[in-house]
Amino acid sequence: MSTKQKILAILRQDNGIVSGEKLADTLGISRTAIWKAVRELEKMGYHIEHFPNGYRYLTSDVLEKELISNKALPTSSIFIKEETESTMNDAKVAAIKQQTAPALFIAEKQTGGHGRFGRPFFSPTGQIYMSLLLAPNQTFAELPQYTILAAVALSLAIDHHTGKQTQIKWVNDIYLDGKKICGILSEATSDFETGQIKHVILGCGINYSIDPESFPEELQAKAGSIFPQENPPVTRNQLIQLIWQYFFELVEGLPNKEYIDVYRKKSFVLGKTVQFSQQGVAYSGKATKITDTGELVVQTNQGVKTLSSGEISLEAIY
C-alpha cells in the first residue's frame, strides 16, 4: 500500500480532524511528505479539508476497485482507466489475452463509446462507463438472459439508492422520471469447433449526475441522469458495487426466473402500441407479452409477431 493509500485509509477511519503530526508518527515519515501526499490525493479527486491542526476527509467520488469489489469480483478482477476509447473494447482485448473472468472494466471517460447498431452516444466525464467480461462456456440455448439480468440488477440498484421506481424499455434501456438514464449492450463470441459461447461482454453506460442543460439540445427532452442535481447522496462506487452484487445474486439464483417477473413489472412497453421494422417491413401493434426468454410478443394487423432483441429495435411507443 502506498503512502497516499495509507493516509487515505487513516483519514477515512477517523471522522474528525487528524493532525499532520499524528499521520507522520503513524507512518514514520516527515510532515512535509504527508502534505505532499495529501496534495497528490487532491489532484486525484479526493476532497480533504485543511485545518491549522490537521486534515479531514470529505466524501469523494473517485472510482476505487476496493469499494466496488465483491466475492464474485475481487479487486484483482477490476480494471479502472482515466480514459479509454471503449470499455467494451477493453473487455474484448482482455478476452483475447485470456483474462480470467468475470472481470470488470471501468473508465472515467470514453472517447469512442457506442450503443446498439454502432450508434454513438453522449458520454461526458464523471458518469459510469463499464463492461463486464464473462466466460460462460455454454451453448447459445443454455445461455442465461444476461441482458435482462443486467437490466433488472441496474434497475433495482438505482431504485434502492434513489427511493424511486425505474422502468425498463424492452430490451436494454433504463428510464427514470420518463427519461433514459442507462443503456446496456451485450456481445458474445463463440468457439467455432465446440459451438459454445466462449465470452459474453455486458456494456453499461449510465448517466449518473448531469445538469439537464448540459445535454445536447436534441437529447434534453428524452435523456436524463440518476441525480440531475449536484451532490448525489451516494457515490458511483456504491452504485456500481450494488449493481454487480444484485447481478451475481440473480445469476447464482438461476434457474429461478423471478427476475423475469421483475422485468415484466418494470416494463413500460407492455400494453402499449409499438412500431418496429422487421426484415425491411414496418409494423405497428400492441405489445402483449414478454416471454420467459425475454422476447416481446406484439399483436399486429398482420398477426402475432415475436421479436428477438437481436433482430429489431422499437422505433416508437404510444
Secondary structure, 3 states (H helix, E strand, C coil): CCHHHHHHHHHHHCCCCECHHHHHHHHCCCHHHHHHHHHHHHHCCCEEEEECCEEEEECCCCCCHHHHCCCCCCHHHEEEEEEECCHHHHHHHHHHCCCCCCEEEEEEEECCCECHHHCECCCCCCCEEEEEEECCCEEHHHCCCHHHHHHHHHHHHHHHHHCCCCEEECCCEEEECCEEEEEEEEEEEECCCCCEEEEEEEEEEECCCCCHHHCCCCCCCCECCCCCCCCCCCCHHHHHHHHHHHHHHHHHCCCCCHHHHHHHHHECCCCCEEEEEECCEEEEEEEEEECCCCCEEEEECCEEEEECCCCCCEEEEC
